[in-house]
Amino acid sequence: EELSTFKRKAKDADGRSTMDSMQRQALDITDRYHVTGLLDIDIEEEENRFKVSARKNFPAIEEAKTRFGKQILFTDRESLTAGEIIDIYLDRYIVEDAFRITKSGRWVKMDPVFHWTDSKIRVHALTCMIALLLVRIAHKRARANGFPHGAERMLELLSSVNTAILLYPKSTKAVRIRCSISKEQEVLLTALNCQIPRSM
């Protein structure tokens, strides 16, 4: 559709367009749709107007098909095997998930810092990293024991688990019990091996 519009504008050019500007517009179209080299756009100038024609570059298309769906991974870690490089690449979602958690508005959030001295900023960053490490360890344990969701869902479920401290007459010992929880929360607590007495 955009190519058809370009052809009409070229045909109705008012004399202000130049061959260079028309070629730049044609290149912009092929670049935007990632077909540069696969689609050839020819422009001919005729009395201050332009005739545009387009044709597929079939040899280039056939050659490109041999590369479709393939990725090349580069690394400077020469000690790794090809399999190890692929495993590290496929596990990048772990790092991306960690960044997502540190930018979360509810959990291990790095910003805002609310500190101004270098020493306190370093302590804040260290605290956040320790919290992130604990989240990753807890989530890894939960996943190993059958919890099917991500770390953020785990944090959501844990944040709404409440306990109560009961003090009985004539007793100096406090009793801690767990308030009512959902089935999903129960599965998560079991996966994390959290031993909290059930509600009464």
DOKESE-506249 format. One record per residue (C-alpha): residue number from 0; residue in three letters; x, y, z. Coordinates in steps of 0.25 Angstrom, whole numbers. Example, Ala and Ser with C-alpha at 12.3 -4.5 7.8 and 13.67 -1.06 7.14 Angstrom:
pt k 0, r ala, X 49, Y -18, Z 31
pt k 1, r ser, X 55, Y -4, Z 29
END
This chain:
pt k 0, r glu, X 0, Y 0, Z 0
pt k 1, r glu, X 11, Y 10, Z 3
pt k 2, r leu, X 18, Y 6, Z -9
pt k 3, r ser, X 6, Y 9, Z -17
pt k 4, r thr, X 4, Y 23, Z -11
pt k 5, r phe, X 19, Y 25, Z -14
pt k 6, r lys, X 16, Y 22, Z -29
pt k 7, r arg, X 4, Y 31, Z -29
pt k 8, r lys, X 12, Y 43, Z -23
pt k 9, r ala, X 24, Y 41, Z -32
pt k 10, r lys, X 15, Y 41, Z -44
pt k 11, r asp, X 8, Y 54, Z -40
pt k 12, r ala, X 21, Y 61, Z -36
pt k 13, r asp, X 20, Y 76, Z -37
pt k 14, r gly, X 34, Y 78, Z -41
pt k 15, r arg, X 40, Y 81, Z -27
pt k 16, r ser, X 45, Y 66, Z -25
pt k 17, r thr, X 58, Y 62, Z -30
pt k 18, r met, X 64, Y 48, Z -33
pt k 19, r asp, X 72, Y 48, Z -21
pt k 20, r ser, X 60, Y 51, Z -12
pt k 21, r met, X 51, Y 40, Z -19
pt k 22, r gln, X 62, Y 30, Z -17
pt k 23, r arg, X 64, Y 33, Z -2
pt k 24, r gln, X 49, Y 31, Z -1
pt k 25, r ala, X 49, Y 18, Z -8
pt k 26, r leu, X 61, Y 14, Z 1
pt k 27, r asp, X 53, Y 18, Z 13
pt k 28, r ile, X 42, Y 9, Z 9
pt k 29, r thr, X 50, Y -3, Z 7
pt k 30, r asp, X 58, Y -1, Z 20
pt k 31, r arg, X 45, Y 1, Z 28
pt k 32, r tyr, X 40, Y -12, Z 24
pt k 33, r his, X 53, Y -19, Z 24
pt k 34, r val, X 53, Y -23, Z 9
pt k 35, r thr, X 65, Y -15, Z 4
pt k 36, r gly, X 72, Y -24, Z -6
pt k 37, r leu, X 60, Y -33, Z -7
pt k 38, r leu, X 51, Y -23, Z -14
pt k 39, r asp, X 57, Y -14, Z -25
pt k 40, r ile, X 50, Y 0, Z -27
pt k 41, r asp, X 54, Y 6, Z -41
pt k 42, r ile, X 51, Y 21, Z -43
pt k 43, r glu, X 51, Y 28, Z -57
pt k 44, r glu, X 50, Y 43, Z -58
pt k 45, r glu, X 41, Y 48, Z -69
pt k 46, r glu, X 39, Y 63, Z -71
pt k 47, r asn, X 40, Y 66, Z -56
pt k 48, r arg, X 31, Y 54, Z -53
pt k 49, r phe, X 35, Y 40, Z -49
pt k 50, r lys, X 32, Y 26, Z -53
pt k 51, r val, X 33, Y 16, Z -41
pt k 52, r ser, X 34, Y 1, Z -43
pt k 53, r ala, X 37, Y -10, Z -34
pt k 54, r arg, X 41, Y -24, Z -35
pt k 55, r lys, X 45, Y -35, Z -26
pt k 56, r asn, X 59, Y -40, Z -26
pt k 57, r phe, X 57, Y -55, Z -26
pt k 58, r pro, X 71, Y -59, Z -25
pt k 59, r ala, X 73, Y -50, Z -13
pt k 60, r ile, X 60, Y -56, Z -7
pt k 61, r glu, X 64, Y -70, Z -9
pt k 62, r glu, X 78, Y -67, Z -3
pt k 63, r ala, X 71, Y -60, Z 9
pt k 64, r lys, X 62, Y -72, Z 12
pt k 65, r thr, X 75, Y -80, Z 15
pt k 66, r arg, X 77, Y -70, Z 27
pt k 67, r phe, X 63, Y -69, Z 32
pt k 68, r gly, X 61, Y -74, Z 46
pt k 69, r lys, X 76, Y -74, Z 49
pt k 70, r gln, X 84, Y -66, Z 60
pt k 71, r ile, X 99, Y -65, Z 61
pt k 72, r leu, X 104, Y -63, Z 76
pt k 73, r phe, X 117, Y -56, Z 78
pt k 74, r thr, X 126, Y -57, Z 91
pt k 75, r asp, X 140, Y -54, Z 95
pt k 76, r arg, X 140, Y -66, Z 105
pt k 77, r glu, X 148, Y -76, Z 97
pt k 78, r ser, X 148, Y -86, Z 109
pt k 79, r leu, X 133, Y -89, Z 107
pt k 80, r thr, X 128, Y -100, Z 98
pt k 81, r ala, X 117, Y -97, Z 88
pt k 82, r gly, X 107, Y -104, Z 97
pt k 83, r glu, X 110, Y -95, Z 109
pt k 84, r ile, X 109, Y -83, Z 100
pt k 85, r ile, X 95, Y -86, Z 96
pt k 86, r asp, X 91, Y -90, Z 110
pt k 87, r ile, X 96, Y -77, Z 115
pt k 88, r tyr, X 89, Y -69, Z 104
pt k 89, r leu, X 76, Y -77, Z 106
pt k 90, r asp, X 77, Y -74, Z 121
pt k 91, r arg, X 77, Y -59, Z 119
pt k 92, r tyr, X 63, Y -58, Z 123
pt k 93, r ile, X 68, Y -60, Z 138
pt k 94, r val, X 76, Y -47, Z 137
pt k 95, r glu, X 64, Y -40, Z 130
pt k 96, r asp, X 54, Y -45, Z 141
pt k 97, r ala, X 64, Y -39, Z 151
pt k 98, r phe, X 64, Y -26, Z 145
pt k 99, r arg, X 49, Y -26, Z 144
pt k 100, r ile, X 48, Y -29, Z 159
pt k 101, r thr, X 58, Y -17, Z 163
pt k 102, r lys, X 49, Y -8, Z 155
pt k 103, r ser, X 36, Y -13, Z 161
pt k 104, r gly, X 28, Y -3, Z 169
pt k 105, r arg, X 25, Y -13, Z 180
pt k 106, r trp, X 36, Y -22, Z 182
pt k 107, r val, X 51, Y -20, Z 181
pt k 108, r lys, X 52, Y -6, Z 176
pt k 109, r met, X 65, Y 1, Z 174
pt k 110, r asp, X 59, Y 15, Z 171
pt k 111, r pro, X 57, Y 24, Z 178
pt k 112, r val, X 69, Y 23, Z 187
pt k 113, r phe, X 65, Y 34, Z 197
pt k 114, r his, X 80, Y 35, Z 201
pt k 115, r trp, X 90, Y 46, Z 197
pt k 116, r thr, X 104, Y 41, Z 202
pt k 117, r asp, X 112, Y 31, Z 195
pt k 118, r ser, X 113, Y 21, Z 206
pt k 119, r lys, X 98, Y 21, Z 209
pt k 120, r ile, X 95, Y 19, Z 194
pt k 121, r arg, X 105, Y 7, Z 194
pt k 122, r val, X 98, Y 1, Z 206
pt k 123, r his, X 84, Y 3, Z 199
pt k 124, r ala, X 89, Y -4, Z 187
pt k 125, r leu, X 95, Y -15, Z 195
pt k 126, r thr, X 82, Y -17, Z 202
pt k 127, r cys, X 74, Y -18, Z 189
pt k 128, r met, X 84, Y -28, Z 184
pt k 129, r ile, X 83, Y -37, Z 196
pt k 130, r ala, X 68, Y -36, Z 195
pt k 131, r leu, X 68, Y -39, Z 181
pt k 132, r leu, X 77, Y -51, Z 184
pt k 133, r leu, X 68, Y -56, Z 194
pt k 134, r val, X 56, Y -55, Z 184
pt k 135, r arg, X 64, Y -63, Z 174
pt k 136, r ile, X 67, Y -74, Z 184
pt k 137, r ala, X 53, Y -75, Z 189
pt k 138, r his, X 48, Y -75, Z 175
pt k 139, r lys, X 58, Y -86, Z 171
pt k 140, r arg, X 54, Y -95, Z 183
pt k 141, r ala, X 39, Y -92, Z 180
pt k 142, r arg, X 41, Y -96, Z 165
pt k 143, r ala, X 48, Y -109, Z 169
pt k 144, r asn, X 37, Y -113, Z 177
pt k 145, r gly, X 26, Y -111, Z 167
pt k 146, r phe, X 22, Y -96, Z 168
pt k 147, r pro, X 19, Y -93, Z 153
pt k 148, r his, X 19, Y -77, Z 153
pt k 149, r gly, X 29, Y -66, Z 153
pt k 150, r ala, X 36, Y -59, Z 164
pt k 151, r glu, X 27, Y -47, Z 163
pt k 152, r arg, X 15, Y -56, Z 165
pt k 153, r met, X 22, Y -63, Z 177
pt k 154, r leu, X 24, Y -49, Z 184
pt k 155, r glu, X 9, Y -46, Z 182
pt k 156, r leu, X 5, Y -58, Z 188
pt k 157, r leu, X 14, Y -57, Z 200
pt k 158, r ser, X 11, Y -42, Z 202
pt k 159, r ser, X -3, Y -46, Z 206
pt k 160, r val, X 0, Y -57, Z 216
pt k 161, r asn, X -3, Y -52, Z 230
pt k 162, r thr, X 0, Y -58, Z 243
pt k 163, r ala, X -6, Y -55, Z 257
pt k 164, r ile, X 0, Y -56, Z 271
pt k 165, r leu, X -10, Y -61, Z 281
pt k 166, r leu, X -8, Y -59, Z 296
pt k 167, r tyr, X -17, Y -67, Z 305
pt k 168, r pro, X -21, Y -64, Z 320
pt k 169, r lys, X -12, Y -71, Z 330
pt k 170, r ser, X -1, Y -74, Z 320
pt k 171, r thr, X 12, Y -66, Z 317
pt k 172, r lys, X 14, Y -73, Z 304
pt k 173, r ala, X 10, Y -67, Z 291
pt k 174, r val, X 4, Y -75, Z 280
pt k 175, r arg, X 6, Y -72, Z 266
pt k 176, r ile, X -4, Y -77, Z 256
pt k 177, r arg, X -6, Y -74, Z 241
pt k 178, r cys, X -18, Y -67, Z 236
pt k 179, r ser, X -27, Y -73, Z 225
pt k 180, r ile, X -20, Y -75, Z 212
pt k 181, r ser, X -23, Y -79, Z 198
pt k 182, r lys, X -20, Y -92, Z 192
pt k 183, r glu, X -9, Y -86, Z 183
pt k 184, r gln, X -3, Y -80, Z 195
pt k 185, r glu, X -3, Y -93, Z 202
pt k 186, r val, X 4, Y -100, Z 190
pt k 187, r leu, X 15, Y -89, Z 190
pt k 188, r leu, X 17, Y -90, Z 205
pt k 189, r thr, X 18, Y -105, Z 204
pt k 190, r ala, X 28, Y -103, Z 193
pt k 191, r leu, X 36, Y -93, Z 201
pt k 192, r asn, X 36, Y -103, Z 213
pt k 193, r cys, X 30, Y -91, Z 222
pt k 194, r gln, X 25, Y -98, Z 235
pt k 195, r ile, X 14, Y -88, Z 240
pt k 196, r pro, X 3, Y -94, Z 249
pt k 197, r arg, X -10, Y -94, Z 242
pt k 198, r ser, X -21, Y -85, Z 246
pt k 199, r met, X -30, Y -90, Z 257
END
